[in-house]
Amino acid sequence: MNERPTPLERAFELAASGSYRSVDEIRARLKREGFDVAQLTGRTLASQLRHQIKQAREDRAR
């Protein structure tokens, strides 16, 4: 059984961690982890990830 998350799932995990400031940082981390980031494109996805990053960083600051 493959328990490794998809690149999309991992991107949202990283965004929710509050440790990243941008989608580009998340893409770089995914590449280092060996993920194919080709599917991580588009304005809607980038917007969702930026929102998740912002929310997580605000929560972390509290």
PDB file of N, H, CA, C and O in Angstrom:
ATOM      1  N   MET A   1       0.845  -1.186   0.000  1.00  0.00           N
ATOM      2  CA  MET A   1       0.000   0.000   0.000  1.00  0.00           C
ATOM      3  C   MET A   1       0.889   1.248   0.000  1.00  0.00           C
ATOM      4  O   MET A   1       1.849   1.329   0.767  1.00  0.00           O
ATOM      5  N   ASN A   2       0.572   2.201  -0.847  1.00  0.00           N
ATOM      6  H   ASN A   2      -0.207   2.135  -1.470  1.00  0.00           H
ATOM      7  CA  ASN A   2       1.326   3.443  -0.953  1.00  0.00           C
ATOM      8  C   ASN A   2       0.724   4.484  -0.016  1.00  0.00           C
ATOM      9  O   ASN A   2      -0.398   4.943  -0.227  1.00  0.00           O
ATOM     10  N   GLU A   3       1.471   4.850   1.013  1.00  0.00           N
ATOM     11  H   GLU A   3       2.383   4.477   1.185  1.00  0.00           H
ATOM     12  CA  GLU A   3       0.966   5.815   1.981  1.00  0.00           C
ATOM     13  C   GLU A   3       1.527   7.209   1.774  1.00  0.00           C
ATOM     14  O   GLU A   3       1.217   8.125   2.535  1.00  0.00           O
ATOM     15  N   ARG A   4       2.349   7.375   0.749  1.00  0.00           N
ATOM     16  H   ARG A   4       2.601   6.631   0.130  1.00  0.00           H
ATOM     17  CA  ARG A   4       2.916   8.694   0.463  1.00  0.00           C
ATOM     18  C   ARG A   4       1.814   9.584  -0.104  1.00  0.00           C
ATOM     19  O   ARG A   4       1.054   9.156  -0.973  1.00  0.00           O
ATOM     20  N   PRO A   5       1.726  10.809   0.380  1.00  0.00           N
ATOM     21  CA  PRO A   5       0.686  11.714  -0.143  1.00  0.00           C
ATOM     22  C   PRO A   5       0.996  12.107  -1.588  1.00  0.00           C
ATOM     23  O   PRO A   5       2.124  11.969  -2.060  1.00  0.00           O
ATOM     24  N   THR A   6      -0.017  12.591  -2.264  1.00  0.00           N
ATOM     25  H   THR A   6      -0.934  12.703  -1.881  1.00  0.00           H
ATOM     26  CA  THR A   6       0.186  13.134  -3.598  1.00  0.00           C
ATOM     27  C   THR A   6       0.903  14.479  -3.457  1.00  0.00           C
ATOM     28  O   THR A   6       0.927  15.046  -2.365  1.00  0.00           O
ATOM     29  N   PRO A   7       1.488  15.000  -4.544  1.00  0.00           N
ATOM     30  CA  PRO A   7       2.114  16.316  -4.453  1.00  0.00           C
ATOM     31  C   PRO A   7       1.141  17.395  -3.983  1.00  0.00           C
ATOM     32  O   PRO A   7       1.516  18.288  -3.223  1.00  0.00           O
ATOM     33  N   LEU A   8      -0.093  17.308  -4.430  1.00  0.00           N
ATOM     34  H   LEU A   8      -0.398  16.582  -5.046  1.00  0.00           H
ATOM     35  CA  LEU A   8      -1.098  18.291  -4.029  1.00  0.00           C
ATOM     36  C   LEU A   8      -1.389  18.197  -2.535  1.00  0.00           C
ATOM     37  O   LEU A   8      -1.445  19.214  -1.844  1.00  0.00           O
ATOM     38  N   GLU A   9      -1.573  16.983  -2.041  1.00  0.00           N
ATOM     39  H   GLU A   9      -1.527  16.157  -2.602  1.00  0.00           H
ATOM     40  CA  GLU A   9      -1.810  16.802  -0.605  1.00  0.00           C
ATOM     41  C   GLU A   9      -0.632  17.306   0.214  1.00  0.00           C
ATOM     42  O   GLU A   9      -0.814  17.975   1.231  1.00  0.00           O
ATOM     43  N   ARG A  10       0.573  16.984  -0.234  1.00  0.00           N
ATOM     44  H   ARG A  10       0.720  16.441  -1.061  1.00  0.00           H
ATOM     45  CA  ARG A  10       1.772  17.413   0.494  1.00  0.00           C
ATOM     46  C   ARG A  10       1.919  18.930   0.471  1.00  0.00           C
ATOM     47  O   ARG A  10       2.341  19.534   1.457  1.00  0.00           O
ATOM     48  N   ALA A  11       1.569  19.543  -0.661  1.00  0.00           N
ATOM     49  H   ALA A  11       1.226  19.053  -1.462  1.00  0.00           H
ATOM     50  CA  ALA A  11       1.635  21.008  -0.751  1.00  0.00           C
ATOM     51  C   ALA A  11       0.740  21.648   0.295  1.00  0.00           C
ATOM     52  O   ALA A  11       1.142  22.613   0.945  1.00  0.00           O
ATOM     53  N   PHE A  12      -0.470  21.124   0.470  1.00  0.00           N
ATOM     54  H   PHE A  12      -0.796  20.340  -0.057  1.00  0.00           H
ATOM     55  CA  PHE A  12      -1.378  21.686   1.471  1.00  0.00           C
ATOM     56  C   PHE A  12      -0.907  21.379   2.895  1.00  0.00           C
ATOM     57  O   PHE A  12      -1.115  22.185   3.802  1.00  0.00           O
ATOM     58  N   GLU A  13      -0.273  20.222   3.094  1.00  0.00           N
ATOM     59  H   GLU A  13      -0.104  19.568   2.357  1.00  0.00           H
ATOM     60  CA  GLU A  13       0.305  19.933   4.412  1.00  0.00           C
ATOM     61  C   GLU A  13       1.376  20.963   4.753  1.00  0.00           C
ATOM     62  O   GLU A  13       1.412  21.497   5.861  1.00  0.00           O
ATOM     63  N   LEU A  14       2.252  21.234   3.780  1.00  0.00           N
ATOM     64  H   LEU A  14       2.223  20.800   2.879  1.00  0.00           H
ATOM     65  CA  LEU A  14       3.320  22.202   4.011  1.00  0.00           C
ATOM     66  C   LEU A  14       2.756  23.600   4.233  1.00  0.00           C
ATOM     67  O   LEU A  14       3.222  24.325   5.113  1.00  0.00           O
ATOM     68  N   ALA A  15       1.760  23.982   3.446  1.00  0.00           N
ATOM     69  H   ALA A  15       1.382  23.393   2.732  1.00  0.00           H
ATOM     70  CA  ALA A  15       1.141  25.301   3.607  1.00  0.00           C
ATOM     71  C   ALA A  15       0.521  25.432   4.997  1.00  0.00           C
ATOM     72  O   ALA A  15       0.609  26.488   5.624  1.00  0.00           O
ATOM     73  N   ALA A  16      -0.100  24.365   5.470  1.00  0.00           N
ATOM     74  H   ALA A  16      -0.171  23.507   4.960  1.00  0.00           H
ATOM     75  CA  ALA A  16      -0.765  24.391   6.778  1.00  0.00           C
ATOM     76  C   ALA A  16       0.217  24.387   7.940  1.00  0.00           C
ATOM     77  O   ALA A  16      -0.163  24.670   9.076  1.00  0.00           O
ATOM     78  N   SER A  17       1.472  24.070   7.664  1.00  0.00           N
ATOM     79  H   SER A  17       1.781  23.840   6.741  1.00  0.00           H
ATOM     80  CA  SER A  17       2.458  24.009   8.742  1.00  0.00           C
ATOM     81  C   SER A  17       2.832  25.390   9.268  1.00  0.00           C
ATOM     82  O   SER A  17       3.278  25.524  10.408  1.00  0.00           O
ATOM     83  N   GLY A  18       2.651  26.417   8.439  1.00  0.00           N
ATOM     84  H   GLY A  18       2.289  26.308   7.513  1.00  0.00           H
ATOM     85  CA  GLY A  18       3.030  27.758   8.846  1.00  0.00           C
ATOM     86  C   GLY A  18       4.515  28.040   8.720  1.00  0.00           C
ATOM     87  O   GLY A  18       4.982  29.101   9.135  1.00  0.00           O
ATOM     88  N   SER A  19       5.259  27.108   8.157  1.00  0.00           N
ATOM     89  H   SER A  19       4.880  26.246   7.820  1.00  0.00           H
ATOM     90  CA  SER A  19       6.709  27.243   8.035  1.00  0.00           C
ATOM     91  C   SER A  19       7.169  27.853   6.717  1.00  0.00           C
ATOM     92  O   SER A  19       8.360  28.107   6.533  1.00  0.00           O
ATOM     93  N   TYR A  20       6.259  28.084   5.820  1.00  0.00           N
ATOM     94  H   TYR A  20       5.292  27.878   5.968  1.00  0.00           H
ATOM     95  CA  TYR A  20       6.605  28.580   4.484  1.00  0.00           C
ATOM     96  C   TYR A  20       5.910  29.907   4.225  1.00  0.00           C
ATOM     97  O   TYR A  20       4.782  30.136   4.661  1.00  0.00           O
ATOM     98  N   ARG A  21       6.619  30.782   3.496  1.00  0.00           N
ATOM     99  H   ARG A  21       7.535  30.595   3.142  1.00  0.00           H
ATOM    100  CA  ARG A  21       6.080  32.114   3.227  1.00  0.00           C
ATOM    101  C   ARG A  21       5.508  32.265   1.833  1.00  0.00           C
ATOM    102  O   ARG A  21       4.837  33.255   1.542  1.00  0.00           O
ATOM    103  N   SER A  22       5.770  31.279   0.950  1.00  0.00           N
ATOM    104  H   SER A  22       6.315  30.475   1.186  1.00  0.00           H
ATOM    105  CA  SER A  22       5.293  31.420  -0.421  1.00  0.00           C
ATOM    106  C   SER A  22       5.081  30.065  -1.070  1.00  0.00           C
ATOM    107  O   SER A  22       5.576  29.038  -0.604  1.00  0.00           O
ATOM    108  N   VAL A  23       4.332  30.097  -2.155  1.00  0.00           N
ATOM    109  H   VAL A  23       3.930  30.931  -2.533  1.00  0.00           H
ATOM    110  CA  VAL A  23       4.091  28.893  -2.943  1.00  0.00           C
ATOM    111  C   VAL A  23       5.405  28.419  -3.557  1.00  0.00           C
ATOM    112  O   VAL A  23       5.631  27.215  -3.669  1.00  0.00           O
ATOM    113  N   ASP A  24       6.264  29.338  -3.952  1.00  0.00           N
ATOM    114  H   ASP A  24       6.080  30.316  -3.861  1.00  0.00           H
ATOM    115  CA  ASP A  24       7.559  28.956  -4.519  1.00  0.00           C
ATOM    116  C   ASP A  24       8.401  28.188  -3.505  1.00  0.00           C
ATOM    117  O   ASP A  24       9.081  27.228  -3.869  1.00  0.00           O
ATOM    118  N   GLU A  25       8.364  28.596  -2.246  1.00  0.00           N
ATOM    119  H   GLU A  25       7.812  29.376  -1.951  1.00  0.00           H
ATOM    120  CA  GLU A  25       9.095  27.866  -1.206  1.00  0.00           C
ATOM    121  C   GLU A  25       8.543  26.447  -1.059  1.00  0.00           C
ATOM    122  O   GLU A  25       9.300  25.495  -0.872  1.00  0.00           O
ATOM    123  N   ILE A  26       7.238  26.317  -1.142  1.00  0.00           N
ATOM    124  H   ILE A  26       6.623  27.091  -1.293  1.00  0.00           H
ATOM    125  CA  ILE A  26       6.615  24.993  -1.040  1.00  0.00           C
ATOM    126  C   ILE A  26       7.009  24.136  -2.235  1.00  0.00           C
ATOM    127  O   ILE A  26       7.343  22.963  -2.067  1.00  0.00           O
ATOM    128  N   ARG A  27       6.975  24.700  -3.433  1.00  0.00           N
ATOM    129  H   ARG A  27       6.704  25.653  -3.569  1.00  0.00           H
ATOM    130  CA  ARG A  27       7.390  23.948  -4.626  1.00  0.00           C
ATOM    131  C   ARG A  27       8.837  23.476  -4.495  1.00  0.00           C
ATOM    132  O   ARG A  27       9.153  22.336  -4.836  1.00  0.00           O
ATOM    133  N   ALA A  28       9.711  24.345  -4.005  1.00  0.00           N
ATOM    134  H   ALA A  28       9.455  25.272  -3.729  1.00  0.00           H
ATOM    135  CA  ALA A  28      11.115  23.972  -3.829  1.00  0.00           C
ATOM    136  C   ALA A  28      11.253  22.816  -2.843  1.00  0.00           C
ATOM    137  O   ALA A  28      12.025  21.884  -3.073  1.00  0.00           O
ATOM    138  N   ARG A  29      10.505  22.880  -1.751  1.00  0.00           N
ATOM    139  H   ARG A  29       9.878  23.636  -1.564  1.00  0.00           H
ATOM    140  CA  ARG A  29      10.553  21.803  -0.752  1.00  0.00           C
ATOM    141  C   ARG A  29      10.051  20.492  -1.358  1.00  0.00           C
ATOM    142  O   ARG A  29      10.647  19.437  -1.139  1.00  0.00           O
ATOM    143  N   LEU A  30       8.966  20.559  -2.113  1.00  0.00           N
ATOM    144  H   LEU A  30       8.482  21.416  -2.291  1.00  0.00           H
ATOM    145  CA  LEU A  30       8.429  19.361  -2.749  1.00  0.00           C
ATOM    146  C   LEU A  30       9.451  18.741  -3.695  1.00  0.00           C
ATOM    147  O   LEU A  30       9.611  17.521  -3.722  1.00  0.00           O
ATOM    148  N   LYS A  31      10.133  19.563  -4.459  1.00  0.00           N
ATOM    149  H   LYS A  31      10.003  20.554  -4.436  1.00  0.00           H
ATOM    150  CA  LYS A  31      11.171  19.057  -5.367  1.00  0.00           C
ATOM    151  C   LYS A  31      12.276  18.360  -4.581  1.00  0.00           C
ATOM    152  O   LYS A  31      12.749  17.296  -4.982  1.00  0.00           O
ATOM    153  N   ARG A  32      12.694  18.960  -3.452  1.00  0.00           N
ATOM    154  H   ARG A  32      12.311  19.824  -3.126  1.00  0.00           H
ATOM    155  CA  ARG A  32      13.729  18.333  -2.622  1.00  0.00           C
ATOM    156  C   ARG A  32      13.259  16.994  -2.065  1.00  0.00           C
ATOM    157  O   ARG A  32      14.062  16.085  -1.852  1.00  0.00           O
ATOM    158  N   GLU A  33      11.950  16.880  -1.832  1.00  0.00           N
ATOM    159  H   GLU A  33      11.298  17.618  -2.006  1.00  0.00           H
ATOM    160  CA  GLU A  33      11.390  15.632  -1.312  1.00  0.00           C
ATOM    161  C   GLU A  33      11.141  14.612  -2.422  1.00  0.00           C
ATOM    162  O   GLU A  33      10.704  13.493  -2.150  1.00  0.00           O
ATOM    163  N   GLY A  34      11.415  14.989  -3.661  1.00  0.00           N
ATOM    164  H   GLY A  34      11.769  15.898  -3.882  1.00  0.00           H
ATOM    165  CA  GLY A  34      11.275  14.053  -4.770  1.00  0.00           C
ATOM    166  C   GLY A  34       9.914  14.026  -5.438  1.00  0.00           C
ATOM    167  O   GLY A  34       9.611  13.101  -6.192  1.00  0.00           O
ATOM    168  N   PHE A  35       9.093  15.025  -5.172  1.00  0.00           N
ATOM    169  H   PHE A  35       9.339  15.776  -4.559  1.00  0.00           H
ATOM    170  CA  PHE A  35       7.778  15.092  -5.797  1.00  0.00           C
ATOM    171  C   PHE A  35       7.860  15.762  -7.160  1.00  0.00           C
ATOM    172  O   PHE A  35       8.709  16.624  -7.388  1.00  0.00           O
ATOM    173  N   ASP A  36       6.983  15.365  -8.055  1.00  0.00           N
ATOM    174  H   ASP A  36       6.293  14.665  -7.870  1.00  0.00           H
ATOM    175  CA  ASP A  36       6.825  16.023  -9.352  1.00  0.00           C
ATOM    176  C   ASP A  36       5.823  17.152  -9.141  1.00  0.00           C
ATOM    177  O   ASP A  36       4.670  16.902  -8.792  1.00  0.00           O
ATOM    178  N   VAL A  37       6.255  18.383  -9.350  1.00  0.00           N
ATOM    179  H   VAL A  37       7.192  18.586  -9.634  1.00  0.00           H
ATOM    180  CA  VAL A  37       5.400  19.532  -9.073  1.00  0.00           C
ATOM    181  C   VAL A  37       4.678  20.038 -10.324  1.00  0.00           C
ATOM    182  O   VAL A  37       4.092  21.120 -10.307  1.00  0.00           O
ATOM    183  N   ALA A  38       4.718  19.269 -11.393  1.00  0.00           N
ATOM    184  H   ALA A  38       5.194  18.390 -11.407  1.00  0.00           H
ATOM    185  CA  ALA A  38       4.103  19.698 -12.648  1.00  0.00           C
ATOM    186  C   ALA A  38       2.607  19.993 -12.506  1.00  0.00           C
ATOM    187  O   ALA A  38       2.086  20.876 -13.187  1.00  0.00           O
ATOM    188  N   GLN A  39       1.923  19.274 -11.640  1.00  0.00           N
ATOM    189  H   GLN A  39       2.347  18.557 -11.086  1.00  0.00           H
ATOM    190  CA  GLN A  39       0.481  19.491 -11.486  1.00  0.00           C
ATOM    191  C   GLN A  39       0.154  20.672 -10.578  1.00  0.00           C
ATOM    192  O   GLN A  39      -1.012  21.047 -10.456  1.00  0.00           O
ATOM    193  N   LEU A  40       1.144  21.254  -9.950  1.00  0.00           N
ATOM    194  H   LEU A  40       2.092  20.950 -10.049  1.00  0.00           H
ATOM    195  CA  LEU A  40       0.903  22.365  -9.037  1.00  0.00           C
ATOM    196  C   LEU A  40       0.988  23.692  -9.774  1.00  0.00           C
ATOM    197  O   LEU A  40       1.896  24.491  -9.547  1.00  0.00           O
ATOM    198  N   THR A  41       0.044  23.908 -10.642  1.00  0.00           N
ATOM    199  H   THR A  41      -0.694  23.259 -10.826  1.00  0.00           H
ATOM    200  CA  THR A  41      -0.006  25.131 -11.429  1.00  0.00           C
ATOM    201  C   THR A  41      -1.416  25.707 -11.395  1.00  0.00           C
ATOM    202  O   THR A  41      -2.369  25.038 -10.993  1.00  0.00           O
ATOM    203  N   GLY A  42      -1.525  26.930 -11.815  1.00  0.00           N
ATOM    204  H   GLY A  42      -0.751  27.473 -12.141  1.00  0.00           H
ATOM    205  CA  GLY A  42      -2.831  27.565 -11.923  1.00  0.00           C
ATOM    206  C   GLY A  42      -3.071  28.592 -10.840  1.00  0.00           C
ATOM    207  O   GLY A  42      -2.602  28.472  -9.708  1.00  0.00           O
ATOM    208  N   ARG A  43      -3.816  29.602 -11.232  1.00  0.00           N
ATOM    209  H   ARG A  43      -4.197  29.699 -12.151  1.00  0.00           H
ATOM    210  CA  ARG A  43      -4.104  30.701 -10.298  1.00  0.00           C
ATOM    211  C   ARG A  43      -4.943  30.276  -9.118  1.00  0.00           C
ATOM    212  O   ARG A  43      -4.703  30.709  -7.991  1.00  0.00           O
ATOM    213  N   THR A  44      -5.927  29.429  -9.369  1.00  0.00           N
ATOM    214  H   THR A  44      -6.122  29.078 -10.285  1.00  0.00           H
ATOM    215  CA  THR A  44      -6.817  29.021  -8.278  1.00  0.00           C
ATOM    216  C   THR A  44      -6.052  28.249  -7.217  1.00  0.00           C
ATOM    217  O   THR A  44      -6.198  28.519  -6.025  1.00  0.00           O
ATOM    218  N   LEU A  45      -5.246  27.299  -7.637  1.00  0.00           N
ATOM    219  H   LEU A  45      -5.127  27.079  -8.605  1.00  0.00           H
ATOM    220  CA  LEU A  45      -4.469  26.517  -6.686  1.00  0.00           C
ATOM    221  C   LEU A  45      -3.492  27.409  -5.928  1.00  0.00           C
ATOM    222  O   LEU A  45      -3.375  27.303  -4.707  1.00  0.00           O
ATOM    223  N   ALA A  46      -2.795  28.281  -6.636  1.00  0.00           N
ATOM    224  H   ALA A  46      -2.890  28.367  -7.628  1.00  0.00           H
ATOM    225  CA  ALA A  46      -1.849  29.184  -5.979  1.00  0.00           C
ATOM    226  C   ALA A  46      -2.569  30.059  -4.961  1.00  0.00           C
ATOM    227  O   ALA A  46      -2.054  30.297  -3.868  1.00  0.00           O
ATOM    228  N   SER A  47      -3.747  30.534  -5.314  1.00  0.00           N
ATOM    229  H   SER A  47      -4.165  30.341  -6.201  1.00  0.00           H
ATOM    230  CA  SER A  47      -4.534  31.355  -4.397  1.00  0.00           C
ATOM    231  C   SER A  47      -4.925  30.561  -3.149  1.00  0.00           C
ATOM    232  O   SER A  47      -4.850  31.075  -2.033  1.00  0.00           O
ATOM    233  N   GLN A  48      -5.338  29.317  -3.342  1.00  0.00           N
ATOM    234  H   GLN A  48      -5.399  28.900  -4.249  1.00  0.00           H
ATOM    235  CA  GLN A  48      -5.718  28.481  -2.203  1.00  0.00           C
ATOM    236  C   GLN A  48      -4.521  28.222  -1.292  1.00  0.00           C
ATOM    237  O   GLN A  48      -4.641  28.275  -0.068  1.00  0.00           O
ATOM    238  N   LEU A  49      -3.379  27.945  -1.892  1.00  0.00           N
ATOM    239  H   LEU A  49      -3.282  27.902  -2.886  1.00  0.00           H
ATOM    240  CA  LEU A  49      -2.182  27.708  -1.089  1.00  0.00           C
ATOM    241  C   LEU A  49      -1.750  28.972  -0.353  1.00  0.00           C
ATOM    242  O   LEU A  49      -1.378  28.912   0.819  1.00  0.00           O
ATOM    243  N   ARG A  50      -1.798  30.118  -1.037  1.00  0.00           N
ATOM    244  H   ARG A  50      -2.101  30.167  -1.989  1.00  0.00           H
ATOM    245  CA  ARG A  50      -1.437  31.377  -0.369  1.00  0.00           C
ATOM    246  C   ARG A  50      -2.368  31.649   0.806  1.00  0.00           C
ATOM    247  O   ARG A  50      -1.920  32.097   1.861  1.00  0.00           O
ATOM    248  N   HIS A  51      -3.645  31.385   0.632  1.00  0.00           N
ATOM    249  H   HIS A  51      -4.009  31.022  -0.226  1.00  0.00           H
ATOM    250  CA  HIS A  51      -4.603  31.574   1.729  1.00  0.00           C
ATOM    251  C   HIS A  51      -4.254  30.648   2.898  1.00  0.00           C
ATOM    252  O   HIS A  51      -4.267  31.072   4.053  1.00  0.00           O
ATOM    253  N   GLN A  52      -3.944  29.391   2.598  1.00  0.00           N
ATOM    254  H   GLN A  52      -3.934  29.046   1.659  1.00  0.00           H
ATOM    255  CA  GLN A  52      -3.586  28.435   3.649  1.00  0.00           C
ATOM    256  C   GLN A  52      -2.313  28.867   4.363  1.00  0.00           C
ATOM    257  O   GLN A  52      -2.222  28.768   5.587  1.00  0.00           O
ATOM    258  N   ILE A  53      -1.337  29.342   3.610  1.00  0.00           N
ATOM    259  H   ILE A  53      -1.411  29.422   2.616  1.00  0.00           H
ATOM    260  CA  ILE A  53      -0.085  29.830   4.196  1.00  0.00           C
ATOM    261  C   ILE A  53      -0.369  30.993   5.137  1.00  0.00           C
ATOM    262  O   ILE A  53       0.107  31.016   6.272  1.00  0.00           O
ATOM    263  N   LYS A  54      -1.147  31.955   4.657  1.00  0.00           N
ATOM    264  H   LYS A  54      -1.533  31.936   3.735  1.00  0.00           H
ATOM    265  CA  LYS A  54      -1.465  33.143   5.455  1.00  0.00           C
ATOM    266  C   LYS A  54      -2.179  32.754   6.747  1.00  0.00           C
ATOM    267  O   LYS A  54      -1.831  33.239   7.824  1.00  0.00           O
ATOM    268  N   GLN A  55      -3.167  31.886   6.639  1.00  0.00           N
ATOM    269  H   GLN A  55      -3.449  31.492   5.764  1.00  0.00           H
ATOM    270  CA  GLN A  55      -3.934  31.466   7.811  1.00  0.00           C
ATOM    271  C   GLN A  55      -3.036  30.743   8.818  1.00  0.00           C
ATOM    272  O   GLN A  55      -3.105  30.999  10.020  1.00  0.00           O
ATOM    273  N   ALA A  56      -2.208  29.853   8.322  1.00  0.00           N
ATOM    274  H   ALA A  56      -2.152  29.645   7.346  1.00  0.00           H
ATOM    275  CA  ALA A  56      -1.338  29.085   9.211  1.00  0.00           C
ATOM    276  C   ALA A  56      -0.333  29.991   9.909  1.00  0.00           C
ATOM    277  O   ALA A  56      -0.061  29.808  11.096  1.00  0.00           O
ATOM    278  N   ARG A  57       0.218  30.958   9.198  1.00  0.00           N
ATOM    279  H   ARG A  57      -0.003  31.107   8.234  1.00  0.00           H
ATOM    280  CA  ARG A  57       1.193  31.877   9.803  1.00  0.00           C
ATOM    281  C   ARG A  57       0.517  32.774  10.833  1.00  0.00           C
ATOM    282  O   ARG A  57       1.115  33.088  11.862  1.00  0.00           O
ATOM    283  N   GLU A  58      -0.720  33.192  10.573  1.00  0.00           N
ATOM    284  H   GLU A  58      -1.206  32.937   9.738  1.00  0.00           H
ATOM    285  CA  GLU A  58      -1.458  33.985  11.557  1.00  0.00           C
ATOM    286  C   GLU A  58      -1.749  33.161  12.805  1.00  0.00           C
ATOM    287  O   GLU A  58      -1.595  33.645  13.926  1.00  0.00           O
ATOM    288  N   ASP A  59      -2.170  31.913  12.605  1.00  0.00           N
ATOM    289  H   ASP A  59      -2.295  31.520  11.694  1.00  0.00           H
ATOM    290  CA  ASP A  59      -2.456  31.035  13.740  1.00  0.00           C
ATOM    291  C   ASP A  59      -1.188  30.773  14.559  1.00  0.00           C
ATOM    292  O   ASP A  59      -1.226  30.724  15.789  1.00  0.00           O
ATOM    293  N   ARG A  60      -0.098  30.612  13.871  1.00  0.00           N
ATOM    294  H   ARG A  60      -0.067  30.652  12.873  1.00  0.00           H
ATOM    295  CA  ARG A  60       1.179  30.329  14.531  1.00  0.00           C
ATOM    296  C   ARG A  60       1.657  31.540  15.347  1.00  0.00           C
ATOM    297  O   ARG A  60       2.306  31.378  16.381  1.00  0.00           O
ATOM    298  N   ALA A  61       1.335  32.746  14.880  1.00  0.00           N
ATOM    299  H   ALA A  61       0.808  32.878  14.041  1.00  0.00           H
ATOM    300  CA  ALA A  61       1.766  33.962  15.559  1.00  0.00           C
ATOM    301  C   ALA A  61       0.992  34.215  16.864  1.00  0.00           C
ATOM    302  O   ALA A  61       1.445  34.974  17.721  1.00  0.00           O
ATOM    303  N   ARG A  62      -0.137  33.595  17.000  1.00  0.00           N
ATOM    304  H   ARG A  62      -0.505  32.978  16.303  1.00  0.00           H
ATOM    305  CA  ARG A  62      -0.967  33.800  18.202  1.00  0.00           C
ATOM    306  C   ARG A  62      -0.449  33.094  19.401  1.00  0.00           C
ATOM    307  O   ARG A  62      -1.046  33.180  20.474  1.00  0.00           O
TER     308      ARG A  62
END
